[in-house]
Amino acid sequence: MIFFTTFVTVIRRLQEGTESRLGSPARVERNTVLLPIGTDVQVGDYLEYRLRSDELQTVGVIDVVHPYMPGANAIDDHIEITCMPSRWKAVPEFTAPALHPTISVALALVADGRMSEAVYEALQLVEERVRSLTGSDDSGRTLMESVFGSRVPQLDITTTTGQAAEDEREGFRLLFEGVMLGLRDPHGSGRGAFAALDETLECLAIASMLMRRLDRAEDRLG
C-alpha cells in the first residue's frame, strides 16, 4: 500500500484561456509522482507542490500510467506520473483597458500566456488594416512610409489643423513605422519576448491607439 506523504495541485490549462486546479494527496519520488487511483490527471498537465525548503515546485506531466495499462504492476494501487521540471508560470489575472475591438484576438493570446504572439498579432492587424484602406501591396516600414510620408498622405489621421496637423502627421508616421520595426518584426521572427504582462499590454495599447486613428482616417475616406 502506498502512503501519500505530501499534497500536490494538478493544474490544467483550458481552451478559453483559464485554468483548472485540483488538489490531491501524493508521494513525490524525484521525477515520479504517485497519485491515488481516480485522480483526474493527464499528459500536458502541471503539478505544483512545496519542497521541504518550502520552495514552490512546478513540474510538467509527460507520462501517466494507470494500474490497468500495459507496463503497470498488477497490484499497483496508484497512478504513476512521470514529470519533468517546468518554467511554466500561471498567467496572473488582469483587467485590460478598453482597447479597440480588433485587439480582442491579441488579448486572447495574452490570457493564454502567449505574450510575444499577442504583440505580433496586434501589430499585424494594424498593418493589414492600413493595406486594406489603401489597397497597397507594400508591407512593414515601406508601407507606412508610402502611406503617411508623402506630402499628401493617403490616410489622414490628424485631429488638429495648420502647422500642428503637419507635426501630428509626421509624429504618427514615425509611430507607424517604429512599431513595425521595433515591435512587430522582432516578435514575428521570434527574437522578441516580453517577460512582463504589463509591458505586453502597453504594446497592445499602442496598437489600439493606432487602430483608433485609422478609424478616423476611414471615416474621412467616406
Summary of the structure (lengths in Angstrom):
residues: 222
radius of gyration: 25.2
end to end distance: 76.2
largest distance: 85.2
contacts: 622
relative contact order: 0.11
helix: 41%
strand: 21%
